[in-house]
Amino acid sequence: MNKLKLSIVKKINDNPKYKPVFEGLNGNIAECHFVNFGADPNGSGNIYGVYFPHPIDSTKIIEAKGSTSENNNSLKIFFAKESNLELLPTHQDKFIKESLEIEIAQAFDRSRPFPNFFQLLDRLDSLSITQAITKAEKDKEVMLWEKYIKAVKAIFKNQEEVF
């Protein structure tokens, strides 16, 4: 069984909402979905999205973002949130699905990476880049579509009045 080592930033690890979630994943096998979000604007390397099954609530997933750790031995998770199952990636060329045994690394872990870690990173880097859409961008797009639909309805109503 291939393994994945995760290092969790203190902000997430100390969060009472996520601490039991990551403790529930530690030492267990999880079917993970990975996506490539492209180059990290604040550093070197890429940002990866990882979707884990929620160990407590089977109707949800944990959506996490991370990059390689400073020691290149694990994925450093710097963002996590609960999401619905519908948000799992569906385009085959945009994600990798793999069952992995999850290990949560201790703070300042300097151990060697698992043998499959660099192969996994190579596969992730070969994926096409998935554009992350922020909530503000999504809201703006929804607002534009709502205005478009309202305008089309107004045009049809005006056409009906003419005839």
FENSUL-V34817 format. One record per backbone hydrogen bond with DSSP energy under -1.0 kcal/mol. NH is the residue of the N-H (numbers start at 0). CO is the residue of the C=O. Records with the same first field share a line. If there is no record, write none. Layout:
# FENSUL-V34817
NH = CO / CO
This chain:
# FENSUL-V34817
3 = 100
5 = 102
6 = 74
8 = 76
12 = 8
13 = 9
18 = 14
21 = 17
22 = 18
23 = 19
24 = 20
25 = 21
26 = 101
27 = 24
29 = 99
31 = 97
32 = 50
33 = 95
34 = 48
36 = 46
39 = 44
42 = 39
46 = 37
47 = 65
48 = 34
49 = 63
50 = 32
51 = 61
53 = 59
59 = 56
60 = 82
61 = 51
62 = 80
63 = 49
64 = 78
65 = 47
66 = 75
68 = 73
71 = 68
74 = 4
75 = 66
76 = 6
77 = 64
78 = 64
80 = 62
82 = 60
86 = 83
87 = 84
93 = 90
95 = 33
97 = 31
99 = 29
100 = 1
101 = 27
102 = 3
104 = 5
108 = 105
116 = 113
119 = 115
120 = 116
121 = 117
122 = 118
123 = 119
124 = 120
125 = 121
126 = 123
127 = 92
129 = 35
137 = 133
138 = 134
139 = 135
140 = 136
141 = 137
142 = 138
143 = 139
144 = 140
145 = 141
146 = 142
147 = 143
148 = 144
149 = 145
150 = 146
151 = 147
152 = 148
153 = 149
154 = 150
155 = 151
156 = 152
157 = 153
158 = 154
159 = 155
160 = 156
161 = 157
162 = 158
